[in-house]
Amino acid sequence: MKPPGEEDNRRLGTLLLNTLEREMRLWRAPVLKNGCIQGSDIGPSQYQEVIVWMHEMSTVFQFSSETFALGVCVLNSLLATVKAPFKYLKCMAITSLILAAKVNEEDEVIASVKHLLEQSGCKFSTAEILRMERIILNKLHWDLYIATPIDFIHIVSTN
């Protein structure tokens, strides 16, 4: 393998800068205020539990690590945008993961929403998930490409 030349370094630098600019423009994270995510009654331990649960569900559904990372970023962007009561956290989490799968996974890998809900043990209806999808998409202006740490790893490792 030959060492990277000046052109390769310039291309890598451009890719990293473009991805970083997009992340800086779009990235939002939930803010903690008085021990809860601002505008909600969701505490740090509840947030952490739902992230662990999302990872477990991602593994059960056989989604890629990219899908899990994007699902977490979608959830974070949503929590930074809306005032979310705790009772909707799991619905928001599973819907964020499903939306991430629709972006990253092959159609054959994604089961129906009804089947995913059965596998996850969630008590939400398909209609509730579809309604939450519309809410998330509207709040995020239909832009689900959010740079994740894995995007940066891919850029560096492929160049």
Z-matrix of the N, CA and C atoms (Angstrom, degrees):
N
C 1 1.435
C 2 1.525 1 108.69
N 3 1.300 2 116.25 1 126.28
C 4 1.461 3 119.71 2 -177.81
C 5 1.530 4 110.18 3 -81.41
N 6 1.316 5 116.53 4 150.90
C 7 1.469 6 119.34 5 178.00
C 8 1.528 7 110.16 6 -66.47
N 9 1.323 8 117.11 7 149.53
C 10 1.457 9 119.57 8 -178.62
C 11 1.524 10 111.08 9 -65.02
N 12 1.323 11 114.17 10 140.31
C 13 1.453 12 119.66 11 178.69
C 14 1.517 13 111.15 12 -91.74
N 15 1.321 14 114.74 13 -177.73
C 16 1.465 15 120.21 14 -177.99
C 17 1.528 16 111.37 15 -62.14
N 18 1.325 17 116.90 16 -38.69
C 19 1.486 18 120.62 17 179.93
C 20 1.523 19 111.30 18 -65.56
N 21 1.351 20 116.19 19 -42.01
C 22 1.467 21 120.24 20 177.78
C 23 1.527 22 111.09 21 -63.17
N 24 1.318 23 116.29 22 -42.02
C 25 1.467 24 120.21 23 179.04
C 26 1.523 25 111.12 24 -64.25
N 27 1.327 26 116.57 25 -39.82
C 28 1.458 27 120.52 26 179.24
C 29 1.532 28 110.37 27 -65.59
N 30 1.336 29 117.50 28 -41.68
C 31 1.467 30 121.75 29 178.62
C 32 1.531 31 111.12 30 -64.04
N 33 1.327 32 116.23 31 -43.50
C 34 1.467 33 120.80 32 177.75
C 35 1.526 34 110.40 33 -62.00
N 36 1.315 35 116.65 34 -45.01
C 37 1.461 36 120.59 35 178.50
C 38 1.516 37 112.18 36 -60.33
N 39 1.325 38 116.51 37 -41.33
C 40 1.470 39 120.99 38 178.82
C 41 1.521 40 110.96 39 -64.70
N 42 1.335 41 117.05 40 -44.73
C 43 1.472 42 120.70 41 178.57
C 44 1.522 43 110.96 42 -60.48
N 45 1.314 44 116.83 43 -45.96
C 46 1.467 45 120.12 44 -179.76
C 47 1.528 46 111.58 45 -64.46
N 48 1.324 47 117.39 46 -43.36
C 49 1.467 48 120.36 47 179.18
C 50 1.523 49 111.87 48 -63.57
N 51 1.332 50 116.63 49 -43.39
C 52 1.469 51 119.88 50 179.43
C 53 1.520 52 111.32 51 -62.35
N 54 1.324 53 116.81 52 -43.24
C 55 1.468 54 120.80 53 -179.97
C 56 1.529 55 110.30 54 -67.28
N 57 1.316 56 117.06 55 -41.30
C 58 1.455 57 120.98 56 178.93
C 59 1.533 58 111.57 57 -65.15
N 60 1.335 59 117.73 58 -41.15
C 61 1.467 60 120.96 59 177.35
C 62 1.526 61 110.95 60 -60.90
N 63 1.335 62 116.11 61 -43.54
C 64 1.464 63 119.75 62 178.97
C 65 1.521 64 110.76 63 -64.11
N 66 1.336 65 116.81 64 -42.06
C 67 1.456 66 120.20 65 179.31
C 68 1.528 67 110.59 66 -62.74
N 69 1.320 68 117.14 67 -43.25
C 70 1.461 69 120.49 68 -179.37
C 71 1.529 70 111.02 69 -63.60
N 72 1.315 71 116.83 70 -33.87
C 73 1.463 72 121.52 71 -179.19
C 74 1.524 73 111.93 72 -74.48
N 75 1.333 74 117.05 73 -36.99
C 76 1.462 75 120.83 74 -170.33
C 77 1.523 76 114.94 75 -106.89
N 78 1.319 77 118.11 76 -22.34
C 79 1.455 78 120.36 77 -171.21
C 80 1.518 79 111.04 78 -69.74
N 81 1.303 80 114.84 79 130.89
C 82 1.459 81 122.09 80 174.97
C 83 1.515 82 107.56 81 -135.71
N 84 1.301 83 115.84 82 142.55
C 85 1.462 84 120.06 83 177.90
C 86 1.520 85 108.97 84 -127.00
N 87 1.310 86 116.20 85 146.35
C 88 1.462 87 118.68 86 176.41
C 89 1.525 88 110.39 87 -63.71
N 90 1.314 89 116.03 88 141.49
C 91 1.462 90 122.23 89 -178.39
C 92 1.525 91 109.16 90 -105.12
N 93 1.330 92 115.60 91 133.49
C 94 1.463 93 120.07 92 176.48
C 95 1.524 94 109.50 93 -84.19
N 96 1.315 95 115.12 94 132.86
C 97 1.464 96 120.80 95 176.27
C 98 1.523 97 106.99 96 -142.75
N 99 1.309 98 117.00 97 126.20
C 100 1.469 99 122.72 98 -177.86
C 101 1.529 100 112.22 99 55.38
N 102 1.331 101 117.03 100 37.31
C 103 1.455 102 121.41 101 176.61
C 104 1.516 103 115.43 102 80.57
N 105 1.328 104 118.06 103 3.08
C 106 1.468 105 121.68 104 178.85
C 107 1.524 106 108.96 105 -131.78
N 108 1.319 107 115.24 106 160.80
C 109 1.455 108 119.45 107 173.60
C 110 1.520 109 106.78 108 -64.92
N 111 1.321 110 115.87 109 129.28
C 112 1.462 111 121.59 110 -174.59
C 113 1.523 112 111.68 111 -50.37
N 114 1.323 113 115.70 112 130.28
C 115 1.457 114 121.31 113 178.34
C 116 1.517 115 113.82 114 81.62
N 117 1.326 116 117.51 115 10.76
C 118 1.466 117 119.49 116 -179.13
C 119 1.523 118 109.69 117 -142.70
N 120 1.321 119 114.02 118 179.39
C 121 1.468 120 119.29 119 173.62
C 122 1.531 121 109.76 120 -112.03
N 123 1.329 122 116.46 121 27.53
C 124 1.463 123 123.11 122 -178.54
C 125 1.523 124 108.87 123 -94.51
N 126 1.335 125 116.21 124 118.72
C 127 1.460 126 121.27 125 179.61
C 128 1.520 127 111.79 126 -89.44
N 129 1.334 128 117.13 127 167.30
C 130 1.472 129 121.22 128 -179.24
C 131 1.527 130 113.18 129 -58.07
N 132 1.337 131 117.61 130 -39.36
C 133 1.470 132 119.08 131 -179.12
C 134 1.526 133 110.89 132 -68.54
N 135 1.323 134 117.54 133 -36.46
C 136 1.468 135 120.82 134 177.56
C 137 1.532 136 110.29 135 -67.41
N 138 1.325 137 115.21 136 -40.24
C 139 1.470 138 120.09 137 177.15
C 140 1.530 139 109.74 138 -62.00
N 141 1.337 140 116.35 139 -47.36
C 142 1.466 141 120.73 140 179.95
C 143 1.534 142 111.01 141 -60.19
N 144 1.330 143 117.10 142 -42.65
C 145 1.467 144 120.98 143 179.38
C 146 1.527 145 111.46 144 -61.43
N 147 1.331 146 117.43 145 -40.17
C 148 1.458 147 119.34 146 -178.29
C 149 1.533 148 110.72 147 -71.29
N 150 1.334 149 118.12 148 -31.41
C 151 1.465 150 120.65 149 176.58
C 152 1.527 151 109.92 150 -67.58
N 153 1.329 152 117.07 151 -43.30
C 154 1.470 153 121.20 152 176.75
C 155 1.528 154 109.38 153 -61.42
N 156 1.323 155 116.95 154 -42.89
C 157 1.468 156 121.40 155 178.91
C 158 1.527 157 110.52 156 -63.12
N 159 1.334 158 117.48 157 -41.01
C 160 1.472 159 120.26 158 177.14
C 161 1.529 160 110.83 159 -60.04
N 162 1.335 161 116.29 160 -39.59
C 163 1.470 162 119.48 161 178.53
C 164 1.530 163 110.49 162 -64.74
N 165 1.326 164 115.92 163 -42.79
C 166 1.469 165 119.68 164 177.62
C 167 1.528 166 110.66 165 -60.58
N 168 1.328 167 116.90 166 -44.01
C 169 1.465 168 120.90 167 -179.79
C 170 1.525 169 110.89 168 -66.46
N 171 1.306 170 116.63 169 -37.81
C 172 1.461 171 120.73 170 177.61
C 173 1.528 172 110.54 171 -61.42
N 174 1.327 173 115.90 172 -38.85
C 175 1.464 174 121.07 173 177.32
C 176 1.529 175 110.68 174 -69.04
N 177 1.327 176 117.41 175 -44.89
C 178 1.468 177 121.56 176 178.68
C 179 1.533 178 110.72 177 -59.94
N 180 1.338 179 116.24 178 -41.56
C 181 1.470 180 120.71 179 -178.53
C 182 1.524 181 112.28 180 -79.54
N 183 1.351 182 116.68 181 -6.15
C 184 1.463 183 123.79 182 -178.59
C 185 1.534 184 111.77 183 61.68
N 186 1.330 185 115.05 184 41.00
C 187 1.456 186 120.84 185 175.69
C 188 1.528 187 108.76 186 -84.75
N 189 1.301 188 116.26 187 158.32
C 190 1.460 189 121.61 188 179.16
C 191 1.534 190 110.65 189 -75.37
N 192 1.322 191 115.53 190 164.21
C 193 1.463 192 119.86 191 177.12
C 194 1.529 193 110.62 192 -64.69
N 195 1.329 194 117.24 193 -29.21
C 196 1.463 195 121.45 194 176.75
C 197 1.529 196 110.70 195 -63.50
N 198 1.329 197 116.09 196 -39.02
C 199 1.461 198 120.68 197 179.32
C 200 1.513 199 110.39 198 -66.85
N 201 1.323 200 117.04 199 -43.84
C 202 1.462 201 119.93 200 177.37
C 203 1.524 202 110.59 201 -60.18
N 204 1.335 203 117.26 202 -47.35
C 205 1.472 204 121.08 203 -178.67
C 206 1.531 205 110.70 204 -60.61
N 207 1.319 206 117.16 205 -42.91
C 208 1.463 207 119.96 206 179.14
C 209 1.526 208 110.57 207 -67.41
N 210 1.326 209 117.82 208 -38.65
C 211 1.467 210 121.15 209 177.65
C 212 1.521 211 111.72 210 -58.85
N 213 1.333 212 116.52 211 -42.13
C 214 1.464 213 120.89 212 178.15
C 215 1.532 214 110.06 213 -66.17
N 216 1.323 215 117.03 214 -41.79
C 217 1.470 216 120.38 215 179.19
C 218 1.530 217 111.15 216 -64.39
N 219 1.328 218 117.50 217 -39.12
C 220 1.464 219 121.02 218 177.59
C 221 1.527 220 109.71 219 -63.78
N 222 1.333 221 116.14 220 -46.06
C 223 1.470 222 119.98 221 178.50
C 224 1.531 223 110.72 222 -60.28
N 225 1.337 224 117.20 223 -44.66
C 226 1.464 225 120.44 224 179.24
C 227 1.522 226 111.65 225 -61.00
N 228 1.312 227 116.23 226 -43.31
C 229 1.470 228 119.79 227 179.30
C 230 1.517 229 110.72 228 -63.04
N 231 1.316 230 116.41 229 -40.05
C 232 1.462 231 120.30 230 178.64
C 233 1.529 232 110.91 231 -65.42
N 234 1.329 233 116.88 232 -46.84
C 235 1.464 234 120.71 233 -179.11
C 236 1.525 235 111.75 234 -63.81
N 237 1.336 236 116.90 235 -28.33
C 238 1.463 237 120.47 236 177.55
C 239 1.524 238 111.41 237 -78.00
N 240 1.329 239 116.71 238 -14.99
C 241 1.466 240 121.49 239 -173.82
C 242 1.524 241 113.05 240 -101.93
N 243 1.333 242 117.95 241 -35.38
C 244 1.462 243 121.05 242 -172.58
C 245 1.526 244 111.39 243 -118.53
N 246 1.314 245 115.34 244 159.94
C 247 1.463 246 121.39 245 171.18
C 248 1.522 247 106.03 246 -88.97
N 249 1.325 248 115.65 247 109.64
C 250 1.458 249 120.17 248 -171.05
C 251 1.515 250 111.71 249 -114.49
N 252 1.324 251 117.68 250 120.60
C 253 1.464 252 119.22 251 174.14
C 254 1.532 253 110.73 252 -73.21
N 255 1.327 254 115.51 253 150.49
C 256 1.459 255 121.73 254 -178.21
C 257 1.526 256 112.31 255 -54.27
N 258 1.326 257 117.76 256 -36.50
C 259 1.467 258 119.90 257 -174.90
C 260 1.534 259 112.48 258 -61.43
N 261 1.333 260 118.19 259 -17.70
C 262 1.468 261 121.26 260 178.82
C 263 1.523 262 113.50 261 -101.18
N 264 1.338 263 117.81 262 -0.88
C 265 1.462 264 120.76 263 -174.21
C 266 1.527 265 112.91 264 -58.65
N 267 1.318 266 117.24 265 -47.98
C 268 1.467 267 119.82 266 -177.96
C 269 1.528 268 111.22 267 -66.62
N 270 1.314 269 117.08 268 -36.20
C 271 1.461 270 120.99 269 177.20
C 272 1.532 271 109.94 270 -64.39
N 273 1.334 272 116.17 271 -42.67
C 274 1.462 273 120.33 272 177.90
C 275 1.533 274 110.23 273 -64.92
N 276 1.329 275 116.96 274 -39.30
C 277 1.459 276 121.61 275 -177.70
C 278 1.531 277 111.32 276 -66.65
N 279 1.323 278 117.58 277 -49.78
C 280 1.466 279 119.58 278 -178.33
C 281 1.529 280 110.63 279 -66.48
N 282 1.324 281 116.97 280 -35.88
C 283 1.455 282 120.21 281 178.63
C 284 1.527 283 110.43 282 -68.63
N 285 1.327 284 117.66 283 -38.88
C 286 1.472 285 120.77 284 176.54
C 287 1.521 286 110.39 285 -61.37
N 288 1.320 287 116.59 286 -41.01
C 289 1.463 288 120.99 287 178.48
C 290 1.530 289 111.22 288 -66.40
N 291 1.316 290 117.09 289 -41.01
C 292 1.468 291 120.98 290 178.78
C 293 1.531 292 110.20 291 -64.95
N 294 1.327 293 117.16 292 -43.03
C 295 1.469 294 120.02 293 177.79
C 296 1.526 295 110.74 294 -62.94
N 297 1.327 296 117.22 295 -41.20
C 298 1.469 297 120.72 296 178.18
C 299 1.530 298 110.43 297 -62.15
N 300 1.323 299 116.24 298 -38.69
C 301 1.473 300 120.04 299 178.23
C 302 1.524 301 110.77 300 -64.96
N 303 1.316 302 116.68 301 -38.30
C 304 1.469 303 119.95 302 178.75
C 305 1.522 304 111.37 303 -64.57
N 306 1.322 305 116.40 304 -27.18
C 307 1.465 306 120.69 305 178.18
C 308 1.529 307 110.79 306 -82.65
N 309 1.340 308 117.77 307 -43.01
C 310 1.467 309 121.76 308 -169.12
C 311 1.521 310 116.44 309 -100.39
N 312 1.312 311 118.21 310 -28.81
C 313 1.469 312 120.21 311 -170.79
C 314 1.525 313 111.11 312 -95.12
N 315 1.311 314 114.36 313 156.57
C 316 1.470 315 120.29 314 172.77
C 317 1.523 316 107.88 315 -69.54
N 318 1.316 317 116.70 316 148.08
C 319 1.464 318 120.90 317 -178.07
C 320 1.525 319 112.31 318 -56.61
N 321 1.329 320 117.06 319 -33.10
C 322 1.465 321 120.60 320 -177.88
C 323 1.522 322 112.24 321 -68.70
N 324 1.324 323 117.40 322 -24.02
C 325 1.465 324 121.99 323 -177.47
C 326 1.523 325 111.26 324 -79.01
N 327 1.329 326 116.23 325 -29.97
C 328 1.460 327 120.54 326 -174.20
C 329 1.525 328 110.00 327 -86.99
N 330 1.313 329 115.18 328 120.86
C 331 1.465 330 120.38 329 175.31
C 332 1.529 331 108.54 330 -78.03
N 333 1.297 332 116.19 331 173.18
C 334 1.464 333 119.85 332 177.30
C 335 1.528 334 109.18 333 -65.98
N 336 1.314 335 116.10 334 156.53
C 337 1.463 336 120.51 335 179.24
C 338 1.528 337 109.71 336 -57.88
N 339 1.316 338 116.67 337 -40.41
C 340 1.467 339 120.58 338 179.97
C 341 1.529 340 110.57 339 -60.10
N 342 1.332 341 116.48 340 -44.48
C 343 1.466 342 120.64 341 -179.70
C 344 1.534 343 110.84 342 -67.33
N 345 1.340 344 117.42 343 -40.21
C 346 1.461 345 120.67 344 178.27
C 347 1.530 346 110.66 345 -62.13
N 348 1.329 347 116.48 346 -40.38
C 349 1.464 348 120.29 347 178.75
C 350 1.527 349 111.03 348 -64.73
N 351 1.337 350 116.10 349 -40.51
C 352 1.467 351 119.59 350 178.02
C 353 1.524 352 110.39 351 -62.98
N 354 1.347 353 116.68 352 -44.57
C 355 1.464 354 120.96 353 -179.84
C 356 1.527 355 111.67 354 -63.86
N 357 1.319 356 116.84 355 -35.72
C 358 1.462 357 120.32 356 -176.08
C 359 1.520 358 112.87 357 -80.02
N 360 1.316 359 116.62 358 -19.41
C 361 1.454 360 120.28 359 -176.86
C 362 1.522 361 112.87 360 80.10
N 363 1.318 362 116.42 361 9.67
C 364 1.475 363 120.35 362 178.71
C 365 1.520 364 109.35 363 -70.48
N 366 1.307 365 115.09 364 148.08
C 367 1.468 366 120.96 365 -179.70
C 368 1.528 367 111.76 366 -98.75
N 369 1.330 368 116.92 367 16.21
C 370 1.458 369 120.41 368 179.68
C 371 1.515 370 110.26 369 -83.72
N 372 1.310 371 115.76 370 152.80
C 373 1.465 372 120.26 371 176.20
C 374 1.524 373 109.07 372 -88.21
N 375 1.311 374 115.39 373 162.18
C 376 1.458 375 120.50 374 175.69
C 377 1.527 376 110.01 375 -58.94
N 378 1.312 377 117.27 376 -39.19
C 379 1.467 378 121.42 377 179.63
C 380 1.536 379 110.80 378 -62.40
N 381 1.339 380 117.34 379 -39.38
C 382 1.469 381 120.13 380 179.03
C 383 1.532 382 111.08 381 -65.02
N 384 1.324 383 116.37 382 -39.74
C 385 1.464 384 120.53 383 178.94
C 386 1.527 385 109.99 384 -66.47
N 387 1.318 386 117.31 385 -44.25
C 388 1.463 387 120.46 386 179.08
C 389 1.528 388 111.27 387 -63.65
N 390 1.313 389 116.47 388 -37.80
C 391 1.469 390 120.52 389 177.05
C 392 1.534 391 109.51 390 -65.98
N 393 1.323 392 117.14 391 -41.67
C 394 1.467 393 120.63 392 178.24
C 395 1.528 394 110.46 393 -66.09
N 396 1.331 395 117.67 394 -36.22
C 397 1.472 396 120.66 395 175.62
C 398 1.525 397 110.34 396 -56.99
N 399 1.323 398 116.12 397 -47.39
C 400 1.476 399 120.13 398 -179.58
C 401 1.527 400 110.68 399 -62.48
N 402 1.326 401 116.89 400 -40.52
C 403 1.463 402 120.50 401 179.24
C 404 1.529 403 110.34 402 -62.60
N 405 1.328 404 116.20 403 -48.29
C 406 1.464 405 120.36 404 -179.31
C 407 1.519 406 110.60 405 -61.38
N 408 1.325 407 116.40 406 -48.28
C 409 1.467 408 119.73 407 -178.98
C 410 1.520 409 111.50 408 -60.93
N 411 1.317 410 117.16 409 -41.08
C 412 1.467 411 119.50 410 178.30
C 413 1.526 412 111.46 411 -66.37
N 414 1.326 413 118.00 412 -44.50
C 415 1.466 414 121.18 413 -178.94
C 416 1.522 415 111.88 414 -65.39
N 417 1.338 416 117.15 415 -31.21
C 418 1.465 417 121.23 416 -179.27
C 419 1.533 418 111.26 417 -98.43
N 420 1.317 419 116.11 418 12.81
C 421 1.477 420 122.84 419 176.95
C 422 1.532 421 112.20 420 56.30
N 423 1.309 422 115.95 421 36.09
C 424 1.458 423 124.20 422 176.61
C 425 1.531 424 112.76 423 60.76
N 426 1.302 425 117.84 424 20.51
C 427 1.463 426 121.86 425 -179.54
C 428 1.522 427 108.94 426 -111.87
N 429 1.323 428 115.46 427 98.76
C 430 1.461 429 119.66 428 -177.77
C 431 1.523 430 113.06 429 -99.39
N 432 1.334 431 116.98 430 1.69
C 433 1.456 432 116.37 431 175.37
C 434 1.517 433 107.76 432 -82.88
N 435 1.308 434 114.97 433 104.28
C 436 1.453 435 122.38 434 178.22
C 437 1.521 436 105.47 435 -120.40
N 438 1.318 437 116.64 436 126.71
C 439 1.464 438 119.72 437 179.79
C 440 1.524 439 109.01 438 -61.93
N 441 1.315 440 115.16 439 131.26
C 442 1.461 441 121.04 440 178.25
C 443 1.527 442 108.28 441 -114.67
N 444 1.326 443 117.95 442 164.58
C 445 1.469 444 119.02 443 176.65
C 446 1.535 445 112.12 444 -56.39
N 447 1.309 446 116.85 445 -32.00
C 448 1.462 447 120.33 446 -179.57
C 449 1.525 448 111.11 447 -66.62
N 450 1.342 449 117.83 448 -32.79
C 451 1.464 450 120.38 449 176.27
C 452 1.522 451 110.59 450 -59.69
N 453 1.337 452 117.43 451 -42.54
C 454 1.454 453 120.83 452 179.68
C 455 1.536 454 110.78 453 -67.03
N 456 1.309 455 116.72 454 -38.23
C 457 1.476 456 120.14 455 178.34
C 458 1.529 457 109.52 456 -63.36
N 459 1.343 458 117.00 457 -43.11
C 460 1.469 459 120.07 458 179.10
C 461 1.527 460 111.72 459 -62.79
N 462 1.324 461 116.59 460 -41.30
C 463 1.464 462 119.82 461 -179.73
C 464 1.524 463 110.45 462 -61.55
N 465 1.321 464 116.70 463 -46.73
C 466 1.458 465 121.15 464 -177.33
C 467 1.522 466 110.94 465 -69.90
N 468 1.332 467 118.07 466 -39.78
C 469 1.465 468 119.94 467 -175.14
C 470 1.526 469 112.80 468 -77.28
N 471 1.319 470 118.95 469 -21.68
C 472 1.466 471 119.66 470 -179.58
C 473 1.516 472 112.39 471 -94.90
N 474 1.293 473 116.84 472 -2.49
C 475 1.482 474 119.47 473 179.74
C 476 1.504 475 111.38 474 -117.97
